[in-house]
Amino acid sequence: MKTKIFLVCLLSLSSVSFAETLTVSGKSEFIATGKPGFIKIDGLGSGLTGSLKVTGKLVSGEASFPLSTLDTGVGLRDRHLKNEFLHIEKYPEAQLTVDKVALNKSPVVDGFSQAKVPFTGILKVHGVSHPVTGTIDVSTIGGITTGDAQFGIKISDFGFPKPEFLGMTVNDDVKVKVHLEATKTKAG
């Protein structure tokens, strides 16, 4: 009888998934097009930080991105973007919270790779939170998990003033890309 109880307890413990925490770093990029259509604005920034919780095949987490690091390659446009559009003094960062990304196995295993995994989350920018959906490509090599996510946003969803300069405007739809690296958080 004691052996049966021990085996039942052992089997029930083997089905429990233990969570691992990963520390995230990376960069973010946005791609906006304008009217007229030949206008294309790419902005790239660094300093993305956050953490992911991996429980079996499920991943959730949060990341923050300092908007002051965005660089479009044109100084005047960068100042206008940061001061008159994003208002970085009042809203210095963007935050993305993702809940329950379902993978086909644990991403902390070396050799893991899965493409175009759908996710949903909440993006907070300019003091406004709005749901986003996108996809992420994930792989793990040498203990480092990398991810390339992309999703779209509408400028109007976040209460931004309409970007306009000399009769040229930016389309409402903007593509966002996030490039991240994650490693197991060291105990301490």
Buried (B, 14 or more C-beta within 10 A) or exposed (E): EEEEEEEEEEEEEEEEEEEBBBBBBBBBBBBBBBEEEEBEBEBBBBBBBBBBBBBBBBBBBBBBBBBBBBBBEEEEBBEBBBEEBBBBEEBBBBBBBBBEBEBEEBBBEEEBEBEEBEBEBBBBBBEEEBEBEBEBBBBBEEEEBBBBBBBEBEBEBBEBEEBEEEEEEBBBEBBBBBBBBBBBBEEE
